């Protein structure tokens, strides 16, 4: 037989009803601030500090995290990604080892990166309500092109990144990278749907070189940190955060 005894320590400053109020609020609106939650509890005749709000959320498995930036997707983009995932669902490890991943990135040297925080649980970083849609922007920057299947080359791009420059990069670096990485026969080249990549001249060049290209879904461009956009964006993100 168990006996309920008085608990030691000070009583909770927020009642179970108050806890329910703030948990419902952050579940529906993850970007709610602690100050807004303080005001919500005032309406319920409970006065607490922002620190108390934070402690209560932490006890319930929530923490304040930066909202992840993801591409702004339409329904067609989501369907294309799902189709791509299903088509490659049963690919073996050896299949993926034959893929030579590539991408370009622009690193802003003097940009201002605003940060939004959300209250979320572990492993919920990429739930749509916990992310911030992004678009590309300009500014002082450097351009990089890279490829890898294990370890590949990273090339500094000097000048304007256009179709001619992209073909020059592929001509000088793609096949040498494949040889250096010992890709063997039947390897597949991956690049996204940037117009520079999908132009007729580039397709003809790749065909002439007998390079097989992985079909890539729409809206799966890989600039910066993007969701389900190949391994290179994560790699490039380390450069973005480090500069």
VMD Tcl script that draws the C-alpha trace (Angstrom):
set ca {
  {0.00 0.00 0.00}
  {1.41 3.37 -1.00}
  {0.83 6.52 1.00}
  {0.84 10.00 -0.51}
  {3.02 12.18 1.67}
  {3.52 15.96 1.43}
  {6.15 16.85 -1.15}
  {9.27 18.66 -0.01}
  {10.23 22.05 -1.40}
  {8.20 25.05 -2.45}
  {4.93 24.45 -4.34}
  {4.81 25.06 -8.08}
  {4.09 28.68 -8.96}
  {1.93 27.64 -11.90}
  {-1.14 25.50 -11.30}
  {-1.86 22.42 -13.46}
  {-4.48 24.51 -15.26}
  {-1.90 27.23 -15.93}
  {0.56 24.65 -17.26}
  {-2.13 23.33 -19.61}
  {-2.77 26.87 -20.86}
  {0.84 27.54 -21.83}
  {1.42 24.06 -23.28}
  {-1.64 24.40 -25.52}
  {-0.45 27.84 -26.60}
  {3.07 26.81 -27.61}
  {1.81 23.65 -29.31}
  {-0.49 25.74 -31.50}
  {1.92 28.69 -31.86}
  {5.55 27.55 -31.32}
  {6.90 31.08 -31.88}
  {5.11 32.38 -28.79}
  {7.51 34.29 -26.53}
  {7.83 33.85 -22.77}
  {6.57 37.41 -22.30}
  {3.40 36.57 -24.22}
  {2.88 33.51 -22.01}
  {3.35 35.66 -18.89}
  {0.57 37.93 -20.16}
  {-1.66 34.94 -20.94}
  {-1.33 33.70 -17.37}
  {-2.08 37.17 -16.00}
  {-5.46 36.88 -17.69}
  {-5.90 33.63 -15.77}
  {-5.06 35.51 -12.54}
  {-1.59 33.99 -12.21}
  {1.48 36.20 -12.01}
  {4.85 34.60 -12.78}
  {8.18 35.58 -14.28}
  {9.59 34.67 -17.69}
  {12.12 32.43 -15.93}
  {9.30 30.45 -14.33}
  {7.66 30.07 -17.75}
  {10.93 28.78 -19.20}
  {11.46 26.31 -16.34}
  {7.91 24.99 -16.73}
  {8.34 24.44 -20.46}
  {11.68 22.70 -19.90}
  {10.09 20.32 -17.37}
  {7.56 19.40 -20.05}
  {10.20 18.50 -22.62}
  {10.26 21.78 -24.54}
  {13.21 24.05 -25.22}
  {13.70 27.30 -27.09}
  {15.49 26.64 -30.39}
  {16.30 28.65 -33.48}
  {13.68 28.08 -36.16}
  {15.25 26.13 -39.03}
  {15.25 27.84 -42.41}
  {13.76 25.75 -45.22}
  {12.67 26.43 -48.81}
  {9.17 27.82 -49.25}
  {7.43 24.83 -50.84}
  {4.20 24.49 -52.79}
  {2.10 21.32 -52.84}
  {3.66 20.25 -56.16}
  {7.15 20.55 -54.65}
  {6.18 18.35 -51.69}
  {4.68 15.73 -54.02}
  {7.82 15.74 -56.19}
  {10.02 15.18 -53.15}
  {7.84 12.32 -51.94}
  {7.96 10.73 -55.41}
  {11.76 11.00 -55.43}
  {11.99 9.43 -51.97}
  {9.74 6.52 -52.95}
  {11.69 5.88 -56.16}
  {14.94 5.55 -54.20}
  {13.50 3.92 -51.08}
  {15.03 0.52 -51.81}
  {18.38 1.73 -53.13}
  {21.26 -0.06 -51.46}
  {24.29 1.49 -49.80}
  {26.38 0.51 -52.83}
  {23.91 2.38 -55.08}
  {24.42 5.60 -53.11}
  {28.18 5.10 -53.07}
  {28.03 5.48 -56.85}
  {26.55 8.99 -56.59}
  {28.86 11.98 -57.01}
  {27.07 14.81 -55.20}
  {27.65 18.43 -56.23}
  {26.44 21.92 -55.42}
  {27.39 25.57 -55.33}
  {26.99 27.93 -52.41}
  {27.23 31.66 -51.87}
  {28.61 32.66 -48.49}
  {27.50 36.10 -47.34}
  {30.46 37.91 -45.83}
  {28.64 40.92 -44.43}
  {25.05 39.75 -44.08}
  {22.67 40.11 -41.15}
  {21.11 36.80 -40.17}
  {17.97 37.34 -38.13}
  {17.05 34.53 -35.77}
  {13.61 33.33 -34.70}
  {13.17 31.00 -31.77}
  {10.46 28.39 -31.31}
  {9.43 26.14 -28.45}
  {9.67 22.55 -29.64}
  {10.42 19.03 -28.53}
  {13.42 16.93 -29.54}
  {13.43 15.73 -33.16}
  {10.77 18.28 -34.18}
  {13.15 20.83 -35.74}
  {11.74 20.43 -39.25}
  {8.03 20.35 -38.45}
  {6.59 23.08 -40.74}
  {5.41 25.19 -37.81}
  {8.95 25.20 -36.38}
  {10.69 26.50 -39.51}
  {11.15 29.83 -41.29}
  {10.70 29.91 -45.11}
  {13.62 31.60 -46.87}
  {14.44 33.19 -50.19}
  {17.84 33.97 -51.72}
  {19.39 37.42 -51.31}
  {22.50 39.29 -52.35}
  {25.38 40.95 -50.52}
  {29.13 40.70 -50.21}
  {29.99 37.07 -50.79}
  {32.27 34.40 -52.16}
  {31.11 31.56 -54.42}
  {32.14 27.91 -54.04}
  {31.51 24.75 -56.07}
  {32.08 21.34 -54.54}
  {31.50 17.65 -55.13}
  {32.04 14.54 -53.08}
  {31.46 10.86 -52.68}
  {33.45 10.54 -49.52}
  {35.95 13.37 -50.08}
  {35.82 15.58 -53.18}
  {37.15 18.84 -54.53}
  {36.04 22.29 -53.36}
  {36.58 25.03 -55.94}
  {36.61 28.80 -55.41}
  {34.54 30.45 -58.16}
  {36.07 33.67 -59.46}
  {33.74 35.92 -61.42}
  {30.08 35.56 -62.31}
  {28.53 32.13 -61.96}
  {26.78 31.57 -65.29}
  {26.32 28.70 -67.74}
  {29.74 29.10 -69.32}
  {31.45 29.22 -65.93}
  {29.56 26.12 -64.79}
  {30.61 24.13 -67.85}
  {34.22 25.19 -67.28}
  {34.00 23.99 -63.67}
  {32.62 20.62 -64.74}
  {35.18 20.27 -67.52}
  {38.11 21.00 -65.20}
  {36.92 19.26 -62.03}
  {34.10 16.74 -62.45}
  {35.85 13.88 -64.24}
  {39.13 14.40 -62.33}
  {37.13 14.18 -59.10}
  {35.46 10.94 -60.22}
  {38.85 9.43 -61.07}
  {40.44 10.61 -57.84}
  {37.54 9.18 -55.83}
  {37.82 5.87 -57.75}
  {34.13 5.91 -58.63}
  {34.62 3.16 -61.21}
  {32.01 2.43 -63.88}
  {28.32 3.28 -63.61}
  {28.64 6.23 -61.28}
  {25.88 8.87 -61.25}
  {26.31 12.65 -61.14}
  {23.96 14.72 -58.98}
  {23.27 18.41 -59.37}
  {20.11 20.38 -58.70}
  {17.68 22.07 -61.10}
  {19.36 25.45 -61.28}
  {18.88 26.80 -64.85}
  {22.66 26.81 -65.31}
  {22.61 23.05 -64.76}
  {19.62 22.17 -66.92}
  {20.46 24.27 -69.99}
  {20.57 22.36 -73.27}
  {24.30 22.97 -73.73}
  {25.05 21.41 -70.32}
  {22.87 18.39 -71.04}
  {24.64 17.87 -74.36}
  {28.06 18.19 -72.71}
  {27.17 15.62 -70.04}
  {25.77 13.28 -72.70}
  {28.90 13.67 -74.81}
  {31.03 12.74 -71.81}
  {28.77 9.72 -71.13}
  {27.94 11.00 -67.65}
  {24.71 9.65 -66.17}
  {22.76 12.31 -64.25}
  {20.42 11.62 -61.33}
  {16.91 12.94 -61.93}
  {16.31 15.65 -59.35}
  {12.85 16.82 -58.15}
  {11.65 20.38 -58.68}
  {12.36 22.88 -55.90}
  {15.22 20.83 -54.57}
  {17.85 23.49 -55.18}
  {20.64 23.30 -52.66}
  {21.81 26.71 -51.53}
  {22.65 27.10 -47.87}
  {20.85 24.86 -45.39}
  {17.87 23.14 -46.99}
  {15.82 20.12 -46.06}
  {16.19 16.84 -48.03}
  {18.49 18.52 -50.54}
  {21.48 16.22 -50.47}
  {24.51 16.04 -48.17}
  {26.38 19.10 -49.46}
  {24.12 21.80 -47.96}
  {24.92 20.51 -44.48}
  {28.62 20.50 -45.34}
  {28.40 24.02 -46.74}
  {26.50 25.15 -43.65}
  {29.67 24.66 -41.62}
  {31.35 27.30 -43.83}
  {28.38 29.66 -43.42}
  {28.48 29.43 -39.63}
  {32.26 29.65 -39.50}
  {32.61 32.85 -41.52}
}
mol new
graphics top color blue
foreach p $ca { graphics top sphere $p radius 0.5 }
foreach p [lrange $ca 0 end-1] q [lrange $ca 1 end] { graphics top cylinder $p $q radius 0.2 }
display resetview
